[in-house]
Amino acid sequence: MTVVAIDGPSGSGKSTVAAALARRLGVRHVDTGAYYRAATLAVLRAGLAPDDFRVPELVAAARIERRGGRTYLDGQDVEAEIRGGPVTAAVSVVAAHPRVRRVLVARQRAEVGDGGGAVVEGRDAGTVVVPDADLKVWLTASPRERATRRAAQVGEAAPEAVQAQAEALARRDARDAAQMTRAPDVVVVDTTATSVAALVATLVARLGNPAPAGVGEQAATGSKG
């Protein structure tokens, strides 16, 4: 069973690369962030503040599922809603609850175990969710490229929109710092100027051949960044 962990900050290309690699390998794509986003939506729908002490109990009771690349909360498809602004603004606070993380990591691991392999994406997939993954990857990109991608996702291209996304990403990075940890044996891949196809080919080759780092890769130092 092949398991790959792909971590990195927002806008680094995790979802795109993870989905493409999962298709190439014929395994499940496990989006750990979707669990936290669905949990956050449950909190917002209940009218609780993200840091309310009742949040972990509410999340534990919520039915969060991933089916066919879509996210379901209590049986309702919420894939579009969990990618919206209100959830994005609150998800880091909800994810900071230790019990929330324990509950959702258990569910993520169960999803990994359901298939014959998986590509697991997140911020601590390689250190917490699947620490024994066959390959651990940390994606990164320049701040400008990350902001440009985020702006494009919401249909904006103007310089002021890109700048606003850059500022939002910087705030998100600061909030997520505690969860963004690199495994000592991770491979860092810069996605700034490399195509998804080239990245996927490089990762597939690395799985089958432990050769020196290839396109866009460098050995990681194990430090946070």
N, C-alpha and C positions, 0 to 999 in steps of 0.2 A: 504494500500500500504506500504510494507516494504522497507525502505531505510537504507542502511548501508554505512558509510563513512570509508574508509581505507586509512590512510596516513602513511608516513614514508620516510626515505631516500632511495637512490638508493641501490639496492642489499639486501633490507630487506625482499623481498618476496612479495611485494604488488601485482604485476600482477598475480603471480601464485595463491596466496591465494584468491584474489578478483575474479578471473575467476572460481576457484573451488567453492567458496561460492555462486556465482551467479548461477552456474549450480545446486547446491544443493537446492537453494531456488526457482529456476525456474524464475529468474528475469534477467533484463538486466545488463550487465557489462559495466560500463562507465569508460573508461580509459581517465582521463583528461589530462594526460601527452601526449597522442597521438595528442591531439589538438595543444599543444605547439610545438611538434616536427614537425607536418605538417606545422604549421605557419613558423617555422624556415626553413624548406625546401623551402617554397615559397620565403622567403627572400634570401636564398642562390642562388636559381635559377634566381632571379632577379638581382643578382650581387650587392646587398646592404650589407653593413657592418651591423652586428647584432644590433649595437647601433645607426644606422642612424635614423635621425628624421622622415624619410619617412616610416619607418617600420610599425607603427600602421595603416597608410592608406592602405598600401599594404595588411596587414593581414585582415583588414576589408573587402577588396574586394575579398579575396581568398575564394573559396568554399571548405570548409573542412567538410567531412562527415565520420561517422562511420557506417559501415554496415556489419553484420555478423562477428563481431570481427576484421574487416579489416579497414584500414584508407584510405580515398580517398581525393586527392587534385585535385580540378577542374576536377573531373570525373575519375582520374587515380589512380589505386591502388598503394600506396606508402608505404605499411606496412613495407616492408623490408628496403627500403631506409631511412625511418625516424629513424631506429634503428642503423644506421651506425655512424662511427666516426665523420664526419664533422657536422652532426646535433647534436650529443651529445655534442660536444665541444662548440657549439654556442647557444644551447637552453636556457640556464640560462640567457643570456644577452637579448635575444628576449623576454623572459617571464618577464623581469624586467620592460618593458614599461607598465605604468599604463593602457593606453588605450587598449593595446593588451590583458591584463588580463580582462578588462571589456567586451570586445567583445567576448572573448572565454568563459568566465564564463556564459554569456548569452546563448551561444550555448550548453554548457554542461548541463545547467539547462533544456534547451528545450529537450535534449535527455533523461534526467531523467523523464521528464513529459510525454514522448511519451509512456512509458510502464506502467505496473502494479506494479512497484517497481524497485529497482536498487541497485547494489553494486557499489559505486563510489570510485575510487582510485585516489590518487594524493599526494599533499603535503599540501593542504589547503582545502580538500574536506569537512572536518568536521567543519571548521571555516568560509568558504566563499561560497562554492558551494552548500552544503546541510547542513546548520547549524542546521536544525531541524531533522536531521537523527535519526532514532530509536536507532541506535547503532553507536558509534564513536570509531574507533580502531586506535592505533598508533603502527605500526610494527617496530621492531628494531632487530638488530643482531650484533654480535661482528664484529669489523672492519675486522678481518681476514676472517671470514665466508663470509662477504659481498664481499670481494675482490676475494675469491676463487670462488664464484658463478659467478661473472662477468668474470673471466678468463675462466671458463668452458663454458660460453655462446659464447665466441669467439674461442673455441676449443683449449685453452691453459691450461697447468697444471703445467708447470715448475715454480719453486720458484720465478724466476725473473719476470715471467709474473704476478704472484699473487702480488708481491711487486709493480709492475708498476700499477696494477689496484687499489691497496690500496692507492697509491699516487694520482691517478686520482680521486678516490672517495673522498678523503680528500679535494681536490680542488673543486670538485662539491658541497660538503656539504657547503663549505665556500661561494660559489657563490649563493647557494640556501637558505641561512640562513634566508633571509627576508621573503621568502614564506613558510618556514617550521614552521608552528605554530600548537600547540596542543590546542584543545578545553579543557576547564576546566573539562568537564565530560568524557574525553576520557579514554579508557582502553588501557594500554600499554601491548603489547604481544611480547615476545622475541621469535624469530623464529630460533635462532641459532641451537638448538638441538631438535626441535619438528617437527614431520612430518606434512605435509600439511593436511592429513586426520584428525589428532588429533586436529589441529588448527581449521579446519572447524567445526568439531563436537563441540568444545568448544564454538565457536561463535554462532552456531545454538542454542545450549543450553542456552546461555546468552540471546538470543532474546526471548526465550520462558520462561525463568526462571531467574529472577534477583538475582541469588545466588552469593555468594562470588566468586572471581576470581578463575578460574580453571587452566588447563594445560598451563604453560608458561605465565600466566597472572600476572599482578600486578596493583594496583590502581595507576593512574597517579597523579602527583602533579600539572600539568598544566603548568609547566615550560618548556622552550625550551630545546632541547638536540640533 
